[in-house]
Amino acid sequence: MTIRALKGHGTGNDFIILPPDQRALSTAEVALLCDRHFGIGADGLIGIVRTEDAPETFVHEQAAVAPWFMDYRNADGSVAEMCGNGVRVFVHALLREGLAEAGEFVVATRGGARRVRIAAPGGDVSVEMGVGTPELPSRITIAEGTSFPASGMYFPNPHAVVFLDDLEDAGELAYIPEWHPAERYPNGVNVEFVRVAGPHHIQMRVHERGVGETLSCGTGICAAVTVARDAAGESAAGRWRVDIEGGTVTVDLDEAGQAVLTGPAAIVAELQIDETWLGSNA
């Protein structure tokens, strides 16, 4: 027996995608599949689920506007609210599977319904990401022992945004940065290290909770842009360029802070997972 899956990425943030009607996977099975040495390898796993079949009531209620739910898991198998890069990959998977057509439609997530736009198959995807919710400041300490002040922002995942003059000052990010006070983020936090490169232009590295350093983080990009705009004292609508390790995306912020994330994504492979192997090793 095999489990059919797709592999895709959005600016280097890569995912395993399971088409509808696959059996539910355990936390250990997700972690094994995402392992880059013993599994397929990915920053996370996305299930394409009929929204009316979603296990959480608050997701099920989105079925009236969004027929498909993006069931997202981090690489360690933990559940996350949503993923901005993952949504773009999810949209490409829906089109590939014949579950949606190019244009504008709504996707259900644990962070709420998200309107998406794609002009044509293979094109860039725009995602209405909503408005960030500020959190109290904290401090972030990297493995090398250096501590930095951080601005908190939920988008809706928790983020701590650190401004640096040089992104190399973030160190190797091989280990989970510590945050203080420890109780500030009881479910962990994504840490964005940001350099202001010019007006409406930032560069960023990120350590994602449950994953490690990744080439891109969609919700983190939106959080970083929002914090950067606030720090600059701006309130007018505008487009921001964000350079991450995996490429470049744009974020459009309106006066109210509503963010629209636009960037590329791709499906790169179709896979057959050996279910006997998975069940025996997870």
C-alpha positions, 0 to 999 in steps of 0.5 A, a space after each residue: 500500500 502507498 500514500 500519494 503525495 506532492 512535494 512543493 515549495 514557496 521561496 524555498 520553504 518546502 512542504 509535503 502535500 497530501 491530497 484529499 481522502 488520505 488517512 490521518 497521520 500521527 505526529 511521529 509519522 509527520 516528523 519522519 516524513 519531514 526528516 531530511 535524512 530518514 524521510 522525504 524532507 520538508 519544513 512542514 506537511 500540508 493536508 488538503 482536507 474538505 473544510 466540512 470534515 475538519 476536526 476543529 469546530 472553528 475551522 469547520 465553520 469556514 466551510 460556507 466560504 472555503 471548501 478546502 482546509 489547509 491542515 498544516 503541521 510543522 516539521 516536528 509534527 506539531 500543529 501551526 495556525 497557518 503558513 503564508 508560504 504554505 498557502 501559496 503551495 496549497 493553491 498550486 496543489 489545488 489547481 494541479 489536483 483539479 480542486 480549484 481554478 485560477 482566479 480568486 477564492 478562499 482557503 480555510 486555515 486554523 488562523 482563519 479564512 484567507 482569500 487568495 488570487 492566482 492569475 494562471 496556473 504556475 503564476 505568483 499567488 497573493 494571499 490576504 494575510 490579515 492584520 498582525 496583533 502586537 505582543 509585548 517586547 521580549 529579548 531573544 538570545 541566540 546560541 552564541 550567547 548574544 541577546 537582542 531586544 525583540 518586538 512581538 507580533 502574532 500573524 496569527 503565529 507568534 513572532 519575535 522580530 529582531 532588528 540587526 545591522 548585519 544578518 550575520 549577527 544572528 549566528 548559525 541559528 542551529 539551535 532554538 533561540 531563547 526568549 525572555 521572559 520564558 512565559 511570553 510564548 508558551 507554545 514557542 515562537 518564530 524569530 525573525 532577524 531583520 535588516 532594513 535595506 532601504 525605504 520599504 525594503 527589508 532583508 530577513 532570516 528566520 528560525 521557525 518553531 518546530 523546524 529550525 532556520 528556514 529559507 522563508 516564512 510567510 507569516 514571519 515576513 508579514 510580521 517583520 514588515 508590520 513591525 518595520 513600518 511601525 518602527 518607521 512611524 508610517 501609516 500610509 498604504 504601501 508595498 514592501 520588498 522582502 528578501 529572504 534566503 529563498 528569494 524575494 516576495 512583496 507585502 502590500 500593507 493598507 492604512 489599517 495594517 491589512 497585509 497581502 503577501 505575494 510570491 512564487 510557489 511550485 509543485 516539483 514532484 509527485 511521490 508514492 510513500 510506502 505505508 508499510 515502511 511509514 507504519 514500521 518506523 514512525 
